[in-house]
Amino acid sequence: MRIGELAERAGTTTRALRYYESRGLLPARRDAHGHRTYDERDLRLLAQIRTLRDFGFDLEETRPFVECLRAGHPEGDSCPASLQVYRRKLQELDVLIGELGAVRAQVGLQLERAERARAELAAESLVPGGPEPVCELGGREL
């Protein structure tokens, strides 16, 4: 198949395919007229790349999976190098989850603090002559 058909079937662009080719992830075969030609194996390589990219893997991280498929393995993640990328990605995700958990906890504390302060201001404003609630960010009355 030609590059346009492969792009359409893979749900990508010809530009992306040329880029993958330039990075050595997609083989560069040409017919007698100089046109790029592809087959079902190439479509499978692209499906592997796309799946990994959808999971947050950068393009270079897809290389071991692509090489595993090109070596004739039934799955791109059946080679030791692919498994190592999975392990590394899981470690990265664990770190991010920890960081996000800490940020979430901090935002929760800030929300509690802000709600308490607002409630205190509201209670004080019920007293004649008490202060008017003021938004800290914009200086406007609440």
One Martini backbone bead per residue (centre of mass of N, CA, C, O) as a GRO file, in nm:
protein
  142
    1MET     BB    1   0.103   0.032   0.012
    2ARG     BB    2   0.054   0.357   0.044
    3ILE     BB    3   0.087   0.629   0.242
    4GLY     BB    4  -0.212   0.722   0.241
    5GLU     BB    5  -0.339   0.452   0.322
    6LEU     BB    6  -0.186   0.410   0.582
    7ALA     BB    7  -0.277   0.665   0.723
    8GLU     BB    8  -0.577   0.603   0.717
    9ARG     BB    9  -0.569   0.320   0.861
   10ALA     BB   10  -0.402   0.449   1.118
   11GLY     BB   11  -0.493   0.747   1.191
   12THR     BB   12  -0.300   0.945   1.027
   13THR     BB   13  -0.023   1.097   0.883
   14THR     BB   14   0.214   1.143   0.648
   15ARG     BB   15   0.399   1.309   0.823
   16ALA     BB   16   0.430   1.103   1.051
   17LEU     BB   17   0.548   0.878   0.877
   18ARG     BB   18   0.802   1.032   0.790
   19TYR     BB   19   0.904   1.070   1.075
   20TYR     BB   20   0.930   0.773   1.152
   21GLU     BB   21   1.128   0.715   0.930
   22SER     BB   22   1.351   0.919   1.024
   23ARG     BB   23   1.364   0.751   1.313
   24GLY     BB   24   1.343   0.426   1.238
   25LEU     BB   25   1.037   0.298   1.283
   26LEU     BB   26   0.994   0.303   0.969
   27PRO     BB   27   1.017   0.162   0.688
   28ALA     BB   28   1.202   0.233   0.367
   29ARG     BB   29   1.018   0.152   0.106
   30ARG     BB   30   1.053   0.108  -0.255
   31ASP     BB   31   0.964   0.136  -0.562
   32ALA     BB   32   1.040   0.173  -0.897
   33HIS     BB   33   0.915   0.488  -0.863
   34GLY     BB   34   0.977   0.582  -0.544
   35HIS     BB   35   0.754   0.473  -0.375
   36ARG     BB   36   0.609   0.417  -0.098
   37THR     BB   37   0.589   0.103   0.087
   38TYR     BB   38   0.337  -0.108   0.242
   39ASP     BB   39   0.218  -0.317   0.510
   40GLU     BB   40   0.072  -0.487   0.767
   41ARG     BB   41   0.317  -0.460   0.953
   42ASP     BB   42   0.315  -0.151   0.957
   43LEU     BB   43   0.039  -0.123   1.084
   44ARG     BB   44   0.122  -0.263   1.347
   45LEU     BB   45   0.339  -0.065   1.431
   46LEU     BB   46   0.149   0.179   1.450
   47ALA     BB   47  -0.037   0.063   1.666
   48GLN     BB   48   0.181   0.046   1.881
   49ILE     BB   49   0.260   0.341   1.888
   50ARG     BB   50  -0.020   0.459   1.950
   51THR     BB   51  -0.077   0.316   2.214
   52LEU     BB   52   0.169   0.426   2.367
   53ARG     BB   53   0.108   0.725   2.325
   54ASP     BB   54  -0.170   0.716   2.471
   55PHE     BB   55  -0.004   0.629   2.748
   56GLY     BB   56   0.265   0.841   2.740
   57PHE     BB   57   0.471   0.768   2.543
   58ASP     BB   58   0.743   0.827   2.393
   59LEU     BB   59   0.880   0.769   2.098
   60GLU     BB   60   1.143   0.628   2.200
   61GLU     BB   61   0.986   0.417   2.382
   62THR     BB   62   0.880   0.247   2.124
   63ARG     BB   63   1.123   0.103   1.995
   64PRO     BB   64   1.134  -0.183   2.133
   65PHE     BB   65   0.855  -0.269   2.022
   66VAL     BB   66   0.917  -0.241   1.724
   67GLU     BB   67   1.166  -0.429   1.719
   68CYS     BB   68   1.014  -0.677   1.814
   69LEU     BB   69   0.824  -0.697   1.572
   70ARG     BB   70   1.049  -0.694   1.348
   71ALA     BB   71   1.169  -0.974   1.470
   72GLY     BB   72   0.879  -1.157   1.491
   73HIS     BB   73   0.709  -1.103   1.718
   74PRO     BB   74   0.380  -1.115   1.825
   75GLU     BB   75   0.475  -0.895   2.037
   76GLY     BB   76   0.608  -0.588   2.150
   77ASP     BB   77   0.619  -0.709   2.473
   78SER     BB   78   0.821  -0.987   2.441
   79CYS     BB   79   1.070  -0.819   2.522
   80PRO     BB   80   1.303  -0.711   2.742
   81ALA     BB   81   1.309  -0.407   2.655
   82SER     BB   82   1.005  -0.360   2.689
   83LEU     BB   83   0.985  -0.432   2.988
   84GLN     BB   84   1.174  -0.207   3.082
   85VAL     BB   85   0.991   0.025   2.994
   86TYR     BB   86   0.756  -0.045   3.172
   87ARG     BB   87   0.906  -0.017   3.442
   88ARG     BB   88   0.988   0.278   3.407
   89LYS     BB   89   0.700   0.390   3.369
   90LEU     BB   90   0.589   0.301   3.643
   91GLN     BB   91   0.781   0.472   3.811
   92GLU     BB   92   0.692   0.743   3.699
   93LEU     BB   93   0.392   0.715   3.779
   94ASP     BB   94   0.438   0.688   4.084
   95VAL     BB   95   0.559   0.967   4.119
   96LEU     BB   96   0.320   1.129   4.006
   97ILE     BB   97   0.110   1.026   4.204
   98GLY     BB   98   0.250   1.138   4.453
   99GLU     BB   99   0.250   1.435   4.367
  100LEU     BB  100  -0.057   1.459   4.327
  101GLY     BB  101  -0.134   1.384   4.615
  102ALA     BB  102   0.006   1.628   4.747
  103VAL     BB  103  -0.149   1.846   4.596
  104ARG     BB  104  -0.430   1.760   4.682
  105ALA     BB  105  -0.388   1.798   4.982
  106GLN     BB  106  -0.323   2.100   4.970
  107VAL     BB  107  -0.586   2.191   4.839
  108GLY     BB  108  -0.766   2.086   5.066
  109LEU     BB  109  -0.647   2.271   5.287
  110GLN     BB  110  -0.711   2.538   5.146
  111LEU     BB  111  -1.013   2.501   5.138
  112GLU     BB  112  -1.061   2.478   5.440
  113ARG     BB  113  -0.941   2.751   5.515
  114ALA     BB  114  -1.129   2.924   5.335
  115GLU     BB  115  -1.397   2.831   5.462
  116ARG     BB  116  -1.338   2.924   5.750
  117ALA     BB  117  -1.285   3.222   5.687
  118ARG     BB  118  -1.559   3.278   5.564
  119ALA     BB  119  -1.730   3.199   5.808
  120GLU     BB  120  -1.605   3.404   6.002
  121LEU     BB  121  -1.679   3.656   5.840
  122ALA     BB  122  -1.981   3.608   5.836
  123ALA     BB  123  -2.018   3.616   6.144
  124GLU     BB  124  -1.901   3.905   6.186
  125SER     BB  125  -2.107   4.057   5.989
  126LEU     BB  126  -2.357   4.022   6.191
  127VAL     BB  127  -2.217   4.229   6.344
  128PRO     BB  128  -2.230   4.529   6.426
  129GLY     BB  129  -1.948   4.668   6.262
  130GLY     BB  130  -1.842   4.459   6.102
  131PRO     BB  131  -1.670   4.318   5.868
  132GLU     BB  132  -1.626   4.304   5.537
  133PRO     BB  133  -1.608   4.089   5.298
  134VAL     BB  134  -1.297   4.001   5.128
  135CYS     BB  135  -1.133   3.945   4.846
  136GLU     BB  136  -0.803   3.864   4.809
  137LEU     BB  137  -0.767   3.879   4.494
  138GLY     BB  138  -0.967   4.149   4.420
  139GLY     BB  139  -1.095   4.335   4.662
  140ARG     BB  140  -1.382   4.235   4.680
  141GLU     BB  141  -1.683   4.198   4.771
  142LEU     BB  142  -1.898   3.922   4.892
   0.00000   0.00000   0.00000
